[in-house]
């Protein structure tokens, strides 16, 4: 009887050691989701109340902030809402599309990725301990950073951002 109890407690003890990391983004608390709260600009009194735009339900208010525009400004960019490619990015786009561009590539890749993960996760849905499904599905496609750095070093490439071979961290 003790063996059965011990064998049933081992998976529970191992499950307590699992580390989901950043892949498990579900909220585990019963409180509010802090990412759903969006701060607004301070209220301002207009010069003329008759010049205010007509309210449109479901649309943005004058006090609403744009997270995308603020993020672009924080990283030194600018939000370009016009159609087409800005002249400053023309050379980059031309270089990136030199071998051709497939229309709808993002949706095609998203569908292929969903199908790949579904196929890989067909028999992995029942586990005693929690596992990282993403790493499990893409295990064969992961790169070994140390081996890749060594390969580049042996080929004669400089790798200044990678620590030297004989460096020990303390």
N, C-alpha and C positions, 0 to 999 in steps of 0.2 A: 504494500500500500504506500509505503514511503517513497518507493521508486517512482510510482505513478505520479504522486504529488510533486516530486522533484522534477520529473520530466515535463510536467505541465507548467512548472514555474520557470524553467529555463527560457522558453520562448518569450515569456513576459518580461524577464530580466533583460533579454537581448533587445526587445522592442523599446525599452526605456533608453537604450543607448543610441537610437536612431537620430540622425541629423538631417532634417529636411532642407535646411539652408534656404536659399532665396527662391527655390523652385516652387515651394508650397506657399502661395500668396493668399490663401483663404484666411479670412479673419477668424481667430479662435476665441475672441471675446464677445460678450453679449452687448458691449457698449457701442457707441456711434462710430462710424467709419470716418476717420479723420481725413481721408482723401476725398470724401464726398462733400466736404465743407469748403466752399469757395469764398474767400474774403471779397468784399466789394469796395469800390472807391468811396471816399467820403461824399456825403450829400452836399450839393451846392444849390443855392437859390439862383434861378435864372434871372436875367435882367428883365425879361418880358415873359409873362406866363402865356400869352397868346401865341408866342413863337415856338412853343414846344411841339415836338412831333406827335402825331396821333398814336396812342398806345396800340400795340399789336400783340395780342395774346400769343404766348409761346416764343416770342422773339426776345432779343437782348434788350436790356434796359440801359440807360445812360450811365448808371453806376456799376454795371457789370464789367469785370476785368477780363481780358483775353489772356489765358495762360500761354497760348502758343506765341502770341506777339511778345509777351514779356520774356518768355524763354529765348526767343530769337534775339531780342535786344540784349539779354544778359550774356549771351555768347558772342556778341559783337556783330550779329547779322541784322538783317532787316526783313520784315514780312512783305513779300511782294504778292499782292492779290491779283495782279494782271495775268492774263493768259500768255503763254509762251515762256521762253527762256530768257532771263536777263542777259545783257551783253557781257557782263562780268563772268558769267558761267558758261558761255558758249564754247570756249576751248575745252573745258572739262567735259561737257556733255558730248562734244565731238570725239574726244579721245575715248570716252567710256563706250560710245556706240559705234566705234570704228568697224566692228565685226558684225554689225546688224543689231536690230532691236526687235524682240518678239513682243507684239502687243498683248497686253493682259498677262504678263509674266508673273506678277504677284499673285493673282488669283489662281493661276495654274500651279505655281509652287505651293500655295497654301492647300490646295486640294490634294496634291501629290504627298505632301507632308502628313496631312490628316489620314490619308489612306495607308501610308507607311507605318505610322504609329498604331493605327487600328490593326494592321496585319501583325505587327510585332507584339502587340499587347493582347492578342487573342486568348492565349492560355496563361496569362500572367495576372489575371484579375483576382485570384484567390491566393493571398499570402498571409502567413502567420504574423510576420513583422512588416512594418511599412518600408517600402522601397521607393527610390527615386525613379519613376517611370520614364522620365525623359532620358536620363543617363542610361537606363537599361535598354531603351530602344535604339539609341545612337552609340552604343558602346564600341562597335566596330569602326565608327567614323571619327572617334576622338583622336586628337593628336597628343603625342607625348612631348611636352615642351622641352624637356631636357634632351631627349634624343634628337629632336629637330634642331636645337641650338648646336649640338655637337656635330650634326651633319653639315650645317652651314659653316661651322668653324673649320672642319676638315676640308671643305671645298675652298677655303681661303677667304670667306666673307668676314667682314668685321661685324661683331655683335657687341657694340659698346653698352647697350642697355641691359645686357644679360651678364650676371656676375661671372667672374673668371672661374675656371675649373677648381682651383685649389683654395678658394675662399670659403672660410667657415664662418657661419653666423653665430654670434654669442648672445 
